[in-house]
Amino acid sequence: MINLKKTLALVFVAFSMQIFQISAQSIKVKIYKNGSYDIIGSTVKIINCYPGLNNSAVKVLSVNIHENGATKKIVYNLLKGKIILNFTVLPNQLAIDTKVEGLDEIHNLVHVAYKAEVVGANKVYRTPVIISGLAGIIDWPLKEAESRDCESITGLIPDIGSTLVVSTRDYKKYISLFHLNATESNSSKKLADIGFRTEKVSYQNLPTYYITENISAYDAMRDEANNAAKFMGFKNDKPQSYHWCSWYYTYYHLTEKMVYEYLKGFKSIKPSVNIQTFQIDAGYHPHLGDWLEPSHKFPNGIASSVKEIIANGYKAGIWIGPYMVGNRSKLYADHPDWILKRNDGTPVIQMKFYGEERLWGVMDEETYILDTSNPAVTEYIRNVFRTFKNMGITFFKTDFMFYGWEGSDGVKRFKPGKTSSEYQREFFDMIRQEIGQDSYWLGCIAPFPQMLGYVDGMRMAGDIGPQWEASTGMFNEMKGGQHINNVWWQNDADAMIIREKYSNLTEAETKSIVYWVSMLGGVINTSDLFHEMPKNRVELFRFIEPGLEKYTGKIPFIATNEKLEVVTREYPAKKSHAVLFINRKNETVTSNFSLKDLIGIKSGTCFNWDFNKTEEIGIKENLTIELKPHESKLIYISIDGKSPKGMNLGGKDL
């Protein structure tokens, strides 16, 4: 023991002045003789980095440092086994690879850097990993209760200068981790833990960490989102979704008869509203898991309704929770051994409803999870999707997909040996195989990184509601996750409430929400009945119909505290831009903006633009915007002076 202590002391104190340095343009890494290292960006630094296991710094016997051109390697020799970090210079980035060898046990957490200090950044840009995942920019947490995990792309934002981005791009096996430690517990220092959760499965093929930067926080995050999408093989090739779903108007009360009535009503609108898809949401099933069984609301099953939807010129869509099993279902009665269980043998119960009102109107008090490591389970769900596709369904909304994200170290699987991400992606492979590449797949309540490469759209925020206060999470999540919109998939804000009845939204509030969602450029959908809405509300929905080209909004002031929400959009073929201003506050707000700051041009011909009128306001270099509470203003800016008349917000010529 005495010799070991002497060895450790020599390693940590003797050689701190000798440094090995490589750089990736402005990003550098300094490696010290004691095995610690610093990552140095042009503005932000991560210093005193040292690997760890299970929330503890590793104890080393010795450190070896090797240099080979643009690559440096640190070998940390432990009492048993070793940790190896490889640093490689790539174009505009620094890559860090991690290997763990020879340990007696598989630790749940492997830290590339444990309790490393972040210097120069006061804010953190978080990529969401699940619905309502606190996306966007936050202050570094002060109190322990505010500590946060960033499990995907993480941006470290300075007050002035370049944002440093830390990210893995490979989400096929492991969950990456960037943990923000509270400053209150760490002598006011901003300390971070960077690494992976292994779920005690293996140390094989740990993902590479990439360090990049950009003077624009938004561009820094979007660039890295593109890198991850490219690595995961995502093809963003589906048209922008513009559809109707049944949930927020009928909820689980939808019946076969109502489907026929709604289709007839939609066709009574002249001209028709050009939605692509008519989607049946939850409630058609007698129990969770019994997706193909008829219910009293659809006594003939849904096949006849699907046929009618297609006959009316729409794509047919369906809602399904593939992992879900109700305790009263036929599926559970026939196969109680198919559900996922904890290590103590008790079932994993995700939802409980013991009162009078139960979710989706079914009689299941408890909701279990299917164990998809069981081949029989996979074949059952495969048959469900195959049957739906054979009916003619080509739009699939899969819900509660995070149910399969249970860590493998905490559950007993039929066939163990893989991480939750591996089991999920095998399941997703099967679903995509059955629905085909031609089908549109909308994910919901899902683990975002694990679904990258599979879904065409993804719900970002929680359920909407018919009052302004319910939009808070939607605004925040859509803004914070805009950097992955039309990169990982089409972001979905949820169905917009456009109707007048059954709504507490004012006309101004309705328009603000509709324009916000449309300007961002993701999924556009509603549950409202076009044939029961006033004509002006139908025209509002027509105004946001997407064209053939997808336009993605940009948040120009995402890293600053502006009084108004601002989103911009460019129409290159029209030599024009749209800018939307929204006042989310409860008092009147006035703000000034230069066109240079908004869209990068000195001046342009500006128009007040709305779904029912267009008004030229002249050539401007600056805009003064005054908005009452919850109001919005849409400005069209033309470089060549042409009016937006004859074009809608989606860029479609009318």
C-alpha positions as a printed NumPy array, in Angstrom:
array([[  0.   ,   0.   ,   0.   ],
       [  2.872,   2.41 ,   0.807],
       [  4.483,   1.84 ,  -2.602],
       [  1.156,   2.385,  -4.379],
       [  0.651,   5.724,  -2.607],
       [  4.148,   6.849,  -3.582],
       [  3.47 ,   5.919,  -7.203],
       [  0.198,   7.842,  -7.273],
       [  1.812,  10.884,  -5.699],
       [  4.595,  10.91 ,  -8.283],
       [  2.09 ,  10.649, -11.125],
       [ -0.032,  13.585,  -9.989],
       [  2.495,  16.197,  -8.821],
       [  5.8  ,  15.722, -10.582],
       [  5.312,  16.677, -14.213],
       [  2.571,  19.296, -14.465],
       [  4.694,  21.727, -16.493],
       [  5.464,  19.42 , -19.446],
       [  2.748,  19.706, -22.134],
       [  1.895,  17.908, -25.384],
       [ -0.213,  20.027, -27.715],
       [ -2.181,  19.382, -30.92 ],
       [ -4.849,  21.551, -32.524],
       [ -7.913,  21.3  , -34.765],
       [ -7.846,  24.784, -36.287],
       [ -8.732,  26.946, -33.267],
       [ -9.44 ,  23.934, -31.005],
       [ -6.43 ,  22.613, -29.141],
       [ -5.764,  19.902, -26.622],
       [ -3.01 ,  20.129, -24.049],
       [ -1.915,  16.877, -22.463],
       [  0.028,  16.969, -19.218],
       [  2.494,  14.35 , -17.985],
       [  0.183,  13.399, -15.135],
       [ -2.482,  12.332, -17.653],
       [ -4.757,  15.325, -17.284],
       [ -5.638,  17.32 , -20.364],
       [ -7.258,  20.592, -21.415],
       [ -9.541,  21.19 , -24.402],
       [ -9.068,  24.762, -25.539],
       [-11.401,  26.49 , -27.96 ],
       [-10.994,  30.013, -29.244],
       [-13.22 ,  31.256, -26.388],
       [-14.322,  28.326, -24.198],
       [-12.027,  25.839, -22.452],
       [-12.602,  22.526, -20.665],
       [ -9.653,  22.093, -18.338],
       [ -8.361,  19.611, -15.773],
       [ -9.937,  16.71 , -17.652],
       [ -9.28 ,  13.257, -16.257],
       [-11.151,   9.979, -16.882],
       [-13.408,   8.343, -14.339],
       [-15.583,   5.328, -13.608],
       [-18.941,   5.37 , -11.829],
       [-18.707,   8.998, -10.668],
       [-15.153,   8.723,  -9.364],
       [-11.824,   9.727, -10.877],
       [ -9.754,   6.694, -11.789],
       [ -6.765,   5.797,  -9.632],
       [ -3.781,   5.104, -11.835],
       [ -0.483,   3.337, -11.295],
       [  1.182,   5.067, -14.239],
       [  0.461,   7.135, -17.336],
       [  1.988,   6.676, -20.796],
       [  1.671,   9.317, -23.513],
       [  2.342,   8.507, -27.164],
       [  2.539,  10.79 , -30.194],
       [  2.049,   9.788, -33.835],
       [  1.657,  12.753, -36.17 ],
       [ -1.805,  14.267, -35.734],
       [ -2.714,  11.721, -33.051],
       [ -1.922,  11.648, -29.335],
       [ -2.692,   8.759, -27.014],
       [ -2.911,   8.635, -23.217],
       [ -2.782,   5.223, -21.566],
       [ -3.956,   5.162, -17.946],
       [ -2.618,   1.987, -16.312],
       [ -4.884,   0.949, -13.441],
       [ -4.397,  -1.656, -10.752],
       [ -6.319,  -3.975, -13.074],
       [ -6.788,  -2.981, -16.682],
       [ -6.38 ,   0.347, -18.454],
       [ -8.234,   3.261, -20.018],
       [ -6.954,   4.617, -23.333],
       [ -7.835,   8.003, -24.817],
       [ -6.902,   8.81 , -28.422],
       [ -6.982,  12.432, -29.633],
       [ -7.103,  13.01 , -33.396],
       [ -7.112,  16.192, -35.443],
       [ -9.771,  16.155, -38.154],
       [-10.907,  19.019, -40.402],
       [-12.453,  21.678, -38.129],
       [-12.803,  19.328, -35.176],
       [-11.065,  17.335, -32.498],
       [-12.011,  13.669, -32.02 ],
       [-11.593,  11.727, -28.761],
       [-11.834,   7.925, -28.791],
       [-12.1  ,   5.868, -25.606],
       [-11.126,   2.257, -24.918],
       [-11.446,   0.334, -21.668],
       [ -9.47 ,  -2.897, -21.351],
       [ -8.879,  -5.599, -18.761],
       [-11.205,  -4.48 , -15.93 ],
       [-12.733,  -7.177, -13.733],
       [-16.203,  -5.609, -13.873],
       [-18.241,  -3.529, -16.285],
       [-18.993,  -0.171, -14.714],
       [-22.231,   1.591, -15.604],
       [-20.539,   4.948, -16.209],
       [-17.36 ,   5.604, -18.156],
       [-16.16 ,   9.204, -17.998],
       [-13.921,  10.613, -20.695],
       [-13.619,  13.55 , -18.328],
       [-14.793,  13.557, -14.71 ],
       [-15.295,  16.838, -12.841],
       [-13.626,  18.79 , -15.635],
       [-13.863,  22.559, -15.344],
       [-15.615,  24.606, -18.024],
       [-14.111,  28.074, -18.361],
       [-15.499,  30.937, -20.416],
       [-19.087,  29.67 , -20.841],
       [-22.03 ,  30.809, -18.735],
       [-24.847,  29.171, -20.655],
       [-25.486,  25.681, -22.006],
       [-27.354,  24.804, -25.216],
       [-29.145,  21.496, -24.699],
       [-30.391,  19.235, -27.463],
       [-33.567,  17.524, -26.217],
       [-33.542,  13.743, -25.897],
       [-37.246,  13.24 , -25.247],
       [-40.534,  15.102, -25.488],
       [-40.544,  18.239, -23.294],
       [-36.866,  17.608, -22.628],
       [-35.977,  21.143, -21.476],
       [-34.489,  21.961, -24.856],
       [-32.522,  25.074, -25.625],
       [-30.36 ,  27.482, -23.697],
       [-30.131,  27.45 , -19.913],
       [-27.881,  29.075, -17.335],
       [-25.319,  26.811, -15.734],
       [-27.129,  25.302, -12.716],
       [-26.491,  26.925,  -9.373],
       [-28.17 ,  24.453,  -6.998],
       [-27.836,  20.666,  -6.915],
       [-31.561,  20.244,  -7.592],
       [-31.017,  22.124, -10.866],
       [-28.202,  19.87 , -12.113],
       [-28.873,  18.603, -15.62 ],
       [-27.851,  15.791, -17.937],
       [-27.295,  16.58 , -21.609],
       [-27.471,  13.275, -23.475],
       [-26.803,  14.376, -27.008],
       [-25.303,  17.514, -28.596],
       [-24.217,  20.074, -25.981],
       [-23.155,  23.656, -26.65 ],
       [-21.116,  25.754, -24.212],
       [-21.953,  29.404, -24.851],
       [-19.767,  32.366, -23.819],
       [-21.06 ,  35.908, -23.393],
       [-18.939,  36.928, -26.379],
       [-17.11 ,  34.61 , -28.767],
       [-17.449,  31.103, -30.184],
       [-19.687,  28.371, -28.822],
       [-17.86 ,  25.102, -28.113],
       [-19.865,  21.967, -28.947],
       [-19.283,  18.562, -27.334],
       [-21.057,  15.656, -28.987],
       [-21.079,  12.038, -29.982],
       [-22.668,  11.093, -33.305],
       [-23.124,   7.37 , -32.826],
       [-26.349,   6.582, -30.92 ],
       [-26.617,   2.939, -31.924],
       [-25.474,   1.352, -28.666],
       [-24.672,   3.761, -25.838],
       [-26.235,   6.829, -24.29 ],
       [-23.773,   9.703, -24.138],
       [-23.664,  11.891, -21.055],
       [-22.708,  15.494, -20.391],
       [-23.621,  16.181, -16.764],
       [-23.737,  19.748, -15.448],
       [-22.651,  19.872, -11.816],
       [-24.092,  22.667,  -9.662],
       [-21.699,  25.519,  -8.918],
       [-22.992,  25.881,  -5.362],
       [-21.453,  22.511,  -4.447],
       [-18.167,  23.081,  -6.291],
       [-16.71 ,  26.37 ,  -5.031],
       [-18.517,  28.289,  -7.804],
       [-16.703,  26.292, -10.498],
       [-18.578,  24.975, -13.512],
       [-17.737,  21.285, -13.49 ],
       [-18.868,  18.741, -16.069],
       [-18.802,  14.952, -16.378],
       [-18.468,  13.731, -19.969],
       [-18.88 ,  10.076, -20.891],
       [-21.244,   7.153, -21.504],
       [-23.742,   4.895, -19.789],
       [-22.834,   1.283, -20.53 ],
       [-25.805,  -0.333, -18.709],
       [-23.149,  -2.812, -17.51 ],
       [-23.272,  -4.584, -20.881],
       [-19.81 ,  -4.021, -22.355],
       [-17.083,  -1.484, -23.14 ],
       [-16.991,  -2.383, -26.814],
       [-17.31 ,   0.287, -29.509],
       [-17.673,   3.305, -27.261],
       [-18.627,   6.275, -29.469],
       [-16.197,   8.994, -30.477],
       [-16.566,  12.416, -28.867],
       [-16.22 ,  15.369, -31.25 ],
       [-15.308,  18.914, -30.26 ],
       [-16.343,  21.653, -32.706],
       [-17.138,  25.369, -32.522],
       [-18.778,  28.285, -34.303],
       [-19.19 ,  31.991, -33.591],
       [-22.967,  31.428, -33.898],
       [-24.412,  29.233, -31.156],
       [-27.31 ,  28.193, -33.383],
       [-25.075,  27.346, -36.345],
       [-22.656,  25.477, -34.094],
       [-25.464,  23.207, -32.895],
       [-27.088,  22.805, -36.31 ],
       [-23.76 ,  21.929, -37.942],
       [-23.182,  19.189, -35.394],
       [-26.773,  17.963, -35.774],
       [-26.033,  17.565, -39.481],
       [-22.875,  15.595, -38.658],
       [-24.848,  13.222, -36.418],
       [-27.613,  12.779, -38.997],
       [-25.051,  11.964, -41.667],
       [-23.334,   9.43 , -39.407],
       [-26.652,   7.754, -38.546],
       [-27.684,   7.62 , -42.199],
       [-30.863,   9.709, -42.038],
       [-32.487,  10.732, -45.322],
       [-34.656,  13.823, -44.977],
       [-36.63 ,  13.011, -48.121],
       [-40.321,  13.156, -47.118],
       [-42.526,  16.139, -48.02 ],
       [-43.449,  18.367, -45.101],
       [-46.393,  16.734, -43.331],
       [-49.717,  18.597, -43.479],
       [-52.328,  16.378, -41.908],
       [-55.381,  15.903, -39.718],
       [-55.484,  13.673, -36.636],
       [-58.517,  12.819, -34.557],
       [-57.212,  13.26 , -31.033],
       [-57.681,  16.857, -29.876],
       [-61.241,  17.187, -31.091],
       [-62.701,  13.739, -30.429],
       [-60.075,  12.23 , -28.105],
       [-60.887,   8.52 , -27.594],
       [-64.549,   9.015, -28.552],
       [-63.91 ,   8.626, -32.287],
       [-66.121,   5.988, -33.919],
       [-66.399,   4.358, -37.305],
       [-69.527,   6.446, -37.977],
       [-67.737,   9.683, -37.1  ],
       [-64.926,   8.88 , -39.541],
       [-67.491,   8.659, -42.363],
       [-69.195,  11.888, -41.241],
       [-65.921,  13.825, -41.014],
       [-64.761,  12.675, -44.426],
       [-68.06 ,  13.779, -45.907],
       [-67.776,  17.12 , -44.123],
       [-64.213,  17.712, -45.319],
       [-65.259,  17.12 , -48.911],
       [-68.07 ,  19.667, -48.535],
       [-65.464,  22.449, -48.282],
       [-64.885,  24.052, -51.665],
       [-62.111,  24.084, -52.572],
       [-60.98 ,  21.236, -50.349],
       [-58.324,  21.768, -47.703],
       [-55.325,  19.966, -49.171],
       [-54.325,  17.855, -46.187],
       [-52.273,  14.839, -47.154],
       [-53.359,  12.462, -44.403],
       [-56.399,  11.606, -42.292],
       [-55.054,   9.921, -39.14 ],
       [-57.045,   7.869, -36.633],
       [-55.588,   8.414, -33.177],
       [-55.858,   6.425, -29.939],
       [-59.138,   4.832, -28.891],
       [-59.975,   2.489, -31.769],
       [-58.6  ,  -0.49 , -29.804],
       [-60.415,  -2.362, -27.013],
       [-57.233,  -2.557, -24.901],
       [-53.621,  -1.491, -25.189],
       [-51.822,  -4.18 , -27.15 ],
       [-54.957,  -5.538, -28.83 ],
       [-54.405,  -3.378, -31.877],
       [-56.118,  -5.656, -34.384],
       [-59.109,  -6.566, -32.231],
       [-62.463,  -4.86 , -33.005],
       [-63.984,  -2.555, -30.37 ],
       [-67.499,  -1.24 , -29.816],
       [-66.438,   2.001, -31.549],
       [-65.073,   0.133, -34.564],
       [-67.07 ,  -3.107, -34.507],
       [-65.727,  -4.111, -37.927],
       [-62.154,  -3.196, -37.066],
       [-60.561,  -0.224, -38.78 ],
       [-60.079,  -1.73 , -42.241],
       [-63.333,  -0.307, -43.627],
       [-62.506,   3.153, -42.258],
       [-59.046,   2.986, -43.812],
       [-60.605,   2.042, -47.136],
       [-62.985,   5.003, -46.933],
       [-60.171,   7.42 , -46.072],
       [-58.192,   6.326, -49.12 ],
       [-61.305,   6.468, -51.333],
       [-61.681,  10.127, -50.376],
       [-58.202,  10.913, -51.635],
       [-56.262,  10.984, -48.371],
       [-53.428,   8.881, -47.051],
       [-54.611,   6.764, -44.13 ],
       [-52.873,   7.166, -40.781],
       [-52.993,   5.244, -37.507],
       [-51.819,   5.736, -33.923],
       [-50.173,   2.842, -32.06 ],
       [-48.125,   2.364, -28.883],
       [-46.028,  -0.655, -29.924],
       [-44.491,  -1.28 , -26.491],
       [-47.751,  -0.919, -24.557],
       [-49.723,  -3.765, -22.974],
       [-52.847,  -3.276, -20.874],
       [-53.388,  -5.602, -17.945],
       [-56.946,  -6.345, -19.178],
       [-55.861,  -7.027, -22.741],
       [-56.228, -10.31 , -24.546],
       [-52.532, -10.033, -25.347],
       [-51.56 , -10.014, -21.665],
       [-54.03 , -12.808, -20.798],
       [-52.544, -15.015, -23.505],
       [-48.886, -14.068, -22.969],
       [-48.15 , -12.775, -19.456],
       [-44.539, -13.874, -19.954],
       [-44.043, -11.341, -22.757],
       [-43.804,  -8.282, -20.51 ],
       [-40.599,  -6.687, -19.271],
       [-39.72 ,  -7.242, -15.609],
       [-37.403,  -5.679, -13.078],
       [-34.468,  -7.606, -11.689],
       [-36.625,  -8.594,  -8.712],
       [-39.168, -10.216, -11.044],
       [-41.894,  -7.573, -10.72 ],
       [-43.363,  -6.119, -13.921],
       [-42.268,  -2.7  , -15.144],
       [-45.464,  -0.655, -14.793],
       [-45.406,   2.608, -16.712],
       [-48.917,   3.878, -15.985],
       [-51.539,   3.236, -13.329],
       [-55.206,   4.262, -13.445],
       [-57.289,   2.885, -10.605],
       [-60.009,   5.549, -10.542],
       [-63.13 ,   6.01 , -12.63 ],
       [-61.436,   7.737, -15.558],
       [-58.803,   5.739, -17.401],
       [-56.602,   6.701, -20.314],
       [-58.14 ,   6.297, -23.791],
       [-61.391,   5.065, -22.271],
       [-60.16 ,   1.514, -21.872],
       [-60.46 ,  -0.533, -18.694],
       [-56.75 ,  -1.216, -18.134],
       [-55.646,  -0.139, -14.666],
       [-51.982,  -0.861, -15.428],
       [-49.826,  -0.502, -18.509],
       [-46.883,  -2.853, -19.013],
       [-44.025,  -2.962, -21.519],
       [-43.37 ,  -5.653, -24.098],
       [-39.941,  -7.297, -23.877],
       [-38.761,  -6.957, -27.459],
       [-35.716,  -9.178, -26.861],
       [-38.234, -12.028, -27.114],
       [-38.538, -13.089, -30.79 ],
       [-42.196, -14.025, -30.276],
       [-42.958, -10.451, -29.172],
       [-41.225,  -9.014, -32.207],
       [-43.18 , -11.305, -34.511],
       [-46.466, -10.287, -32.887],
       [-45.799,  -6.574, -33.423],
       [-44.381,  -7.285, -36.879],
       [-47.736,  -8.831, -37.817],
       [-49.6  ,  -5.794, -36.468],
       [-47.624,  -3.355, -38.628],
       [-47.766,  -5.688, -41.623],
       [-51.539,  -5.947, -41.292],
       [-51.912,  -2.167, -41.042],
       [-49.717,  -1.658, -44.102],
       [-51.672,  -4.27 , -46.063],
       [-54.863,  -2.344, -45.238],
       [-53.336,   0.616, -47.042],
       [-52.087,   2.649, -44.056],
       [-49.016,   4.71 , -44.964],
       [-48.813,   7.12 , -41.997],
       [-47.817,   5.694, -38.609],
       [-47.778,   7.656, -35.361],
       [-45.971,   5.538, -32.76 ],
       [-46.375,   6.747, -29.191],
       [-44.687,   6.117, -25.824],
       [-41.579,   4.855, -27.563],
       [-39.367,   5.634, -24.559],
       [-40.903,   2.576, -22.855],
       [-38.228,   0.494, -24.562],
       [-35.464,   2.702, -23.152],
       [-35.289,   0.858, -19.807],
       [-31.605,   0.355, -18.961],
       [-30.5  ,  -3.244, -19.345],
       [-28.837,  -3.172, -15.928],
       [-32.222,  -2.68 , -14.248],
       [-34.399,  -5.242, -16.017],
       [-34.537,  -8.953, -16.828],
       [-34.831,  -9.491, -20.558],
       [-35.793, -12.722, -22.314],
       [-32.487, -12.551, -24.159],
       [-29.937, -10.407, -22.281],
       [-26.579,  -9.088, -23.453],
       [-27.362,  -5.819, -25.265],
       [-28.003,  -2.221, -24.29 ],
       [-31.49 ,  -0.701, -24.371],
       [-30.465,   1.331, -27.424],
       [-29.515,  -1.838, -29.296],
       [-32.815,  -3.523, -28.448],
       [-34.738,  -0.434, -29.484],
       [-32.983,  -0.016, -32.801],
       [-33.519,  -3.679, -33.654],
       [-37.225,  -3.097, -32.954],
       [-37.223,   0.07 , -35.056],
       [-35.506,  -1.791, -37.891],
       [-38.369,  -4.259, -37.882],
       [-41.033,  -1.527, -37.88 ],
       [-39.454,   0.371, -40.775],
       [-39.083,  -2.882, -42.694],
       [-42.793,  -3.611, -42.33 ],
       [-44.17 ,  -0.121, -43.013],
       [-41.753,   0.458, -45.899],
       [-39.648,   3.46 , -46.815],
       [-42.645,   5.046, -48.54 ],
       [-44.615,   5.391, -45.281],
       [-44.399,   8.492, -43.101],
       [-43.362,   7.621, -39.534],
       [-44.12 ,  10.121, -36.763],
       [-42.477,   9.417, -33.407],
       [-43.917,  10.56 , -30.091],
       [-42.694,  10.423, -26.476],
       [-39.573,   8.818, -27.839],
       [-35.829,   8.707, -27.124],
       [-34.617,  11.145, -29.759],
       [-31.053,   9.935, -30.445],
       [-32.122,   6.304, -30.695],
       [-34.841,   7.106, -33.254],
       [-32.538,   9.139, -35.483],
       [-32.453,   7.46 , -38.871],
       [-35.926,   5.912, -38.581],
       [-38.679,   8.504, -38.158],
       [-39.703,  11.275, -40.545],
       [-41.275,  13.449, -37.85 ],
       [-40.986,  13.759, -34.074],
       [-43.144,  15.324, -31.36 ],
       [-41.047,  17.838, -29.449],
       [-43.42 ,  19.263, -26.845],
       [-46.161,  18.028, -24.546],
       [-49.846,  17.977, -25.399],
       [-51.355,  21.255, -26.488],
       [-54.396,  22.852, -24.867],
       [-57.05 ,  25.418, -25.771],
       [-55.551,  28.226, -23.66 ],
       [-52.472,  30.434, -24.087],
       [-50.782,  29.154, -20.933],
       [-50.661,  25.656, -22.409],
       [-48.396,  26.913, -25.204],
       [-45.453,  27.749, -22.922],
       [-43.749,  24.378, -23.249],
       [-44.45 ,  24.257, -26.965],
       [-42.776,  27.616, -27.592],
       [-39.759,  26.696, -25.464],
       [-39.251,  23.181, -26.848],
       [-39.751,  24.122, -30.487],
       [-37.346,  27.02 , -30.131],
       [-34.753,  24.977, -28.239],
       [-34.941,  22.068, -30.682],
       [-35.068,  24.048, -33.927],
       [-31.442,  23.224, -34.722],
       [-32.443,  19.585, -35.382],
       [-35.595,  20.455, -37.37 ],
       [-35.379,  19.14 , -40.945],
       [-31.995,  17.686, -40.026],
       [-32.934,  14.751, -37.792],
       [-36.601,  14.822, -38.871],
       [-39.491,  17.272, -39.13 ],
       [-40.146,  18.671, -35.658],
       [-43.775,  18.335, -34.536],
       [-45.293,  20.886, -32.176],
       [-48.511,  18.829, -31.89 ],
       [-51.911,  19.547, -33.41 ],
       [-52.748,  23.248, -33.641],
       [-56.082,  24.413, -32.243],
       [-57.608,  26.574, -34.969],
       [-61.301,  26.222, -34.121],
       [-63.262,  28.921, -32.29 ],
       [-65.53 ,  26.721, -30.179],
       [-64.112,  24.65 , -27.342],
       [-61.177,  27.066, -27.157],
       [-60.126,  29.873, -24.818],
       [-57.59 ,  31.186, -27.314],
       [-58.225,  34.664, -28.698],
       [-57.957,  35.258, -32.422],
       [-54.569,  36.931, -31.89 ],
       [-53.304,  34.017, -29.782],
       [-54.512,  31.454, -32.302],
       [-52.745,  33.268, -35.107],
       [-49.527,  33.647, -33.097],
       [-49.346,  29.899, -32.435],
       [-50.255,  28.946, -36.012],
       [-47.692,  31.315, -37.535],
       [-44.991,  30.225, -35.089],
       [-45.375,  26.538, -35.91 ],
       [-45.594,  27.207, -39.636],
       [-42.555,  29.498, -39.751],
       [-40.379,  26.871, -38.069],
       [-41.034,  24.532, -40.981],
       [-41.842,  21.199, -39.353],
       [-45.008,  19.099, -39.123],
       [-48.288,  21.01 , -39.568],
       [-51.471,  19.38 , -38.316],
       [-54.77 ,  19.987, -36.596],
       [-57.606,  17.962, -35.102],
       [-60.271,  20.55 , -35.86 ],
       [-63.157,  20.011, -38.274],
       [-62.827,  22.212, -41.338],
       [-66.543,  22.019, -42.161],
       [-67.462,  23.292, -38.685],
       [-64.947,  26.163, -38.556],
       [-65.632,  29.762, -39.637],
       [-64.342,  30.524, -43.12 ],
       [-61.545,  32.794, -41.853],
       [-60.115,  29.992, -39.7  ],
       [-60.15 ,  27.609, -42.665],
       [-58.341,  30.256, -44.713],
       [-55.766,  30.611, -41.928],
       [-55.02 ,  26.893, -42.185],
       [-54.84 ,  27.107, -45.979],
       [-52.326,  29.966, -45.653],
       [-49.805,  27.696, -43.908],
       [-50.078,  24.776, -46.339],
       [-46.5  ,  23.773, -47.215],
       [-45.227,  23.804, -50.768],
       [-42.981,  21.259, -52.409],
       [-39.822,  22.833, -50.984],
       [-39.208,  22.668, -47.24 ],
       [-38.307,  26.003, -45.644],
       [-36.691,  25.871, -42.217],
       [-37.005,  28.834, -39.9  ],
       [-34.003,  30.27 , -38.107],
       [-33.903,  31.735, -34.592],
       [-31.54 ,  34.726, -35.024],
       [-31.409,  35.798, -31.377],
       [-31.547,  32.459, -29.618],
       [-28.522,  33.197, -27.419],
       [-29.724,  36.678, -26.38 ],
       [-32.589,  37.898, -24.248],
       [-34.911,  39.631, -26.69 ],
       [-38.274,  41.012, -25.585],
       [-40.002,  39.33 , -28.525],
       [-39.723,  35.885, -30.031],
       [-38.281,  36.164, -33.532],
       [-38.068,  33.555, -36.273],
       [-36.95 ,  34.185, -39.86 ],
       [-37.352,  32.235, -43.07 ],
       [-35.776,  32.677, -46.498],
       [-37.434,  32.032, -49.871],
       [-34.362,  31.954, -52.157],
       [-36.28 ,  31.577, -55.422],
       [-38.428,  34.587, -54.503],
       [-35.446,  36.689, -53.341],
       [-37.313,  37.339, -50.141],
       [-37.594,  36.601, -46.439],
       [-40.363,  36.343, -43.871],
       [-39.861,  37.473, -40.281],
       [-42.289,  36.655, -37.483],
       [-42.402,  38.587, -34.21 ],
       [-44.429,  37.282, -31.243],
       [-45.058,  38.906, -27.881],
       [-45.407,  36.106, -25.325],
       [-45.566,  38.569, -22.447],
       [-48.659,  39.868, -20.668],
       [-47.843,  43.515, -21.374],
       [-47.326,  45.548, -24.537],
       [-43.769,  45.375, -25.892],
       [-41.929,  47.627, -28.359],
       [-38.606,  46.583, -29.927],
       [-36.356,  47.81 , -32.721],
       [-34.538,  45.559, -35.176],
       [-32.21 ,  46.159, -38.097],
       [-32.683,  44.099, -41.221],
       [-28.959,  43.41 , -41.051],
       [-29.36 ,  41.677, -37.691],
       [-32.556,  39.919, -38.744],
       [-31.684,  38.517, -42.161],
       [-28.237,  39.848, -43.095],
       [-29.245,  42.51 , -45.637],
       [-29.022,  46.292, -45.297],
       [-32.487,  47.135, -46.631],
       [-35.508,  45.71 , -48.414],
       [-39.103,  46.429, -49.377],
       [-41.248,  45.441, -46.394],
       [-44.865,  44.328, -46.242],
       [-47.251,  43.642, -43.392],
       [-48.277,  40.103, -44.338],
       [-51.295,  38.194, -43.123],
       [-53.468,  35.349, -44.346],
       [-56.182,  37.775, -45.443],
       [-54.283,  40.943, -46.41 ],
       [-50.967,  42.34 , -47.617],
       [-49.847,  45.938, -47.031],
       [-46.65 ,  47.527, -48.323],
       [-44.845,  49.653, -45.729],
       [-41.894,  50.748, -47.867],
       [-38.142,  50.253, -48.128],
       [-36.711,  49.818, -44.644],
       [-33.351,  49.354, -42.967],
       [-34.894,  49.035, -39.506],
       [-38.209,  47.835, -38.108],
       [-39.98 ,  49.089, -34.99 ],
       [-42.376,  46.421, -33.75 ],
       [-45.04 ,  47.14 , -31.131],
       [-47.209,  44.228, -30.028],
       [-49.933,  43.857, -27.447],
       [-49.88 ,  40.766, -25.184],
       [-49.756,  37.526, -27.192],
       [-49.959,  39.347, -30.511],
       [-47.792,  38.606, -33.517],
       [-46.692,  40.42 , -36.653],
       [-45.546,  38.806, -39.868],
       [-43.29 ,  40.905, -42.11 ],
       [-42.403,  39.981, -45.697],
       [-39.108,  41.476, -46.9  ],
       [-38.444,  41.554, -50.618],
       [-35.044,  42.246, -52.156],
       [-36.477,  43.007, -55.601],
       [-39.55 ,  44.848, -54.312],
       [-42.134,  42.24 , -55.312],
       [-45.209,  41.673, -53.149],
       [-46.015,  38.289, -51.564],
       [-49.467,  38.375, -53.149],
       [-50.123,  35.07 , -54.828],
       [-47.964,  33.097, -52.379],
       [-48.751,  31.608, -48.987],
       [-46.528,  31.294, -45.937],
       [-45.5  ,  27.787, -46.962],
       [-44.003,  29.216, -50.163],
       [-46.773,  27.745, -52.3  ],
       [-48.049,  29.714, -55.272],
       [-51.799,  30.126, -54.975]])
